[in-house]
């Protein structure tokens, strides 16, 4: 999963040993640092899988979210809320998707301040192929079996609990 040369040791484990020696309990630092490194590794895998479609994972997420919408379109503000990203990030992603012919942007007739995004037919085809590419690499998690994935999801969901109401 990694890029470049492999180290002869786990740098996060080594940092944990040094942390314990100089600072104190390293358990939280090791987990947080590991999560950040796994994010880097996964995004690198996603970028490789999505490159043939000229997509980033952020743009893929926008397209997939649009495909799940009941009306086939969503206001840009809702896209930002659902993906938990800044409105500027949504605008930039939509701009790139529109320029690639994958998404249409349409003003709301009732409220000109609201703008909707929807997939184009080309976007739907690209999304199908891009989704297959991510599924073919098992979203970079092929090293985990189903039980480990479920357990990891539950643990990380606990950390994410501030994002949503039950």
C-alpha positions as CSV (number, residue, x, y, z in Angstrom):
1,X,0.0,0.0,0.0
2,X,2.9,2.4,0.6
3,X,4.9,4.5,-1.8
4,X,8.6,4.7,-1.9
5,X,11.1,2.7,0.2
6,X,10.1,0.6,3.2
7,X,11.7,1.5,6.5
8,X,13.4,-1.3,8.5
9,X,11.2,-0.4,11.5
10,X,7.8,1.0,12.3
11,X,8.4,4.8,12.8
12,X,5.2,5.2,14.7
13,X,6.1,2.5,17.1
14,X,9.6,4.0,17.5
15,X,8.0,7.5,18.1
16,X,5.8,5.8,20.7
17,X,8.8,4.5,22.6
18,X,10.5,7.9,22.5
19,X,7.2,9.6,23.5
20,X,6.9,7.3,26.5
21,X,10.5,8.0,27.5
22,X,10.3,11.8,27.2
23,X,6.6,12.8,27.5
24,X,4.4,10.1,28.9
25,X,1.7,7.7,27.8
26,X,1.9,7.3,24.0
27,X,-1.2,5.2,23.4
28,X,-3.3,8.1,22.0
29,X,-0.5,9.6,20.0
30,X,0.3,6.2,18.4
31,X,-3.4,5.6,17.4
32,X,-3.9,9.2,16.1
33,X,-0.7,9.1,14.1
34,X,-1.6,5.7,12.7
35,X,-5.0,6.9,11.6
36,X,-3.4,9.9,9.8
37,X,-0.8,7.6,8.1
38,X,-3.5,5.2,7.0
39,X,-5.5,8.1,5.6
40,X,-2.4,9.1,3.5
41,X,-2.0,5.5,2.3
42,X,-5.6,5.1,1.4
43,X,-5.8,8.4,-0.4
44,X,-2.7,7.4,-2.4
45,X,-4.4,4.1,-3.4
46,X,-7.6,6.0,-4.3
47,X,-5.7,8.5,-6.4
48,X,-4.0,5.7,-8.3
49,X,-7.3,3.9,-9.0
50,X,-9.2,7.1,-10.0
51,X,-6.4,8.7,-12.1
52,X,-7.6,7.1,-15.3
53,X,-11.0,8.9,-14.8
54,X,-9.3,12.3,-14.0
55,X,-11.0,12.2,-10.6
56,X,-9.8,12.8,-7.1
57,X,-11.5,10.9,-4.2
58,X,-13.1,14.2,-3.2
59,X,-14.7,14.6,-6.6
60,X,-15.7,10.9,-6.6
61,X,-17.5,11.4,-3.3
62,X,-19.5,14.3,-4.7
63,X,-20.5,12.2,-7.7
64,X,-21.4,9.2,-5.6
65,X,-23.5,11.4,-3.3
66,X,-25.3,12.9,-6.2
67,X,-26.0,9.4,-7.5
68,X,-27.7,8.5,-4.2
69,X,-30.0,11.5,-4.1
70,X,-33.7,10.8,-4.6
71,X,-34.2,13.6,-7.2
72,X,-30.9,13.0,-9.0
73,X,-29.7,16.4,-7.8
74,X,-28.6,18.2,-4.6
75,X,-28.0,21.8,-3.6
76,X,-24.4,22.6,-3.2
77,X,-25.0,23.5,0.5
78,X,-26.3,20.0,1.2
79,X,-23.3,18.4,-0.6
80,X,-21.0,20.3,1.8
81,X,-23.0,19.3,4.9
82,X,-23.2,15.6,3.9
83,X,-19.5,15.4,3.0
84,X,-18.6,17.6,6.0
85,X,-16.4,20.0,3.9
86,X,-16.2,23.7,3.5
87,X,-18.4,25.3,0.8
88,X,-15.3,26.5,-1.1
89,X,-14.2,22.8,-1.4
90,X,-17.6,21.9,-2.8
91,X,-17.5,24.8,-5.3
92,X,-14.1,23.8,-6.4
93,X,-15.1,20.1,-6.9
94,X,-18.2,21.1,-8.7
95,X,-16.3,23.5,-11.0
96,X,-13.9,20.7,-12.0
97,X,-16.7,18.2,-12.5
98,X,-18.7,20.7,-14.6
99,X,-15.6,21.5,-16.7
100,X,-15.1,17.8,-17.3
101,X,-18.7,17.3,-18.4
102,X,-19.5,15.0,-15.5
103,X,-21.9,17.3,-13.6
104,X,-24.4,20.0,-14.5
105,X,-25.0,23.0,-12.3
106,X,-28.5,24.5,-12.3
107,X,-29.9,27.5,-10.4
108,X,-33.1,26.9,-8.4
109,X,-36.0,28.6,-10.1
110,X,-37.7,29.4,-6.8
111,X,-34.6,30.6,-5.0
112,X,-31.8,32.0,-7.2
113,X,-29.3,31.8,-4.3
114,X,-29.6,28.0,-4.3
115,X,-27.7,26.0,-6.9
116,X,-28.2,22.4,-7.7
117,X,-25.7,19.9,-9.0
118,X,-26.6,16.7,-10.9
119,X,-24.7,14.0,-12.8
120,X,-24.6,14.2,-16.6
121,X,-25.0,10.9,-18.6
122,X,-21.2,11.0,-19.1
123,X,-20.8,11.5,-15.3
124,X,-23.0,8.5,-14.6
125,X,-20.9,6.3,-16.9
126,X,-17.6,7.6,-15.4
127,X,-18.9,7.1,-11.9
128,X,-19.8,3.5,-12.6
129,X,-16.3,2.8,-13.9
130,X,-14.6,4.7,-11.1
131,X,-16.7,2.9,-8.5
132,X,-15.6,-0.5,-10.0
133,X,-12.0,0.6,-9.9
134,X,-12.2,1.4,-6.1
135,X,-14.1,-1.8,-5.4
136,X,-11.5,-3.8,-7.4
137,X,-8.8,-2.5,-4.9
138,X,-11.2,-3.2,-2.0
139,X,-10.9,0.5,-1.1
140,X,-7.3,-0.3,-0.1
141,X,-8.4,-2.5,2.7
142,X,-7.7,-5.9,1.3
143,X,-5.4,-6.7,4.2
144,X,-8.4,-6.8,6.6
145,X,-11.0,-9.5,6.7
146,X,-14.7,-8.7,7.1
147,X,-14.7,-9.1,10.9
148,X,-11.7,-6.7,11.2
149,X,-13.4,-4.2,9.0
150,X,-16.6,-4.3,11.0
151,X,-14.6,-3.9,14.3
152,X,-12.5,-1.1,12.9
153,X,-15.6,0.7,11.7
154,X,-17.2,0.4,15.1
155,X,-14.2,1.7,16.9
156,X,-13.7,4.7,14.5
157,X,-17.5,5.4,14.6
158,X,-17.1,5.9,18.4
159,X,-14.4,8.5,17.7
160,X,-16.6,10.2,15.0
161,X,-19.7,10.3,17.3
162,X,-19.5,14.1,17.6
163,X,-20.4,14.3,13.9
164,X,-23.9,13.0,14.2
165,X,-26.9,12.4,16.4
166,X,-28.2,8.9,17.1
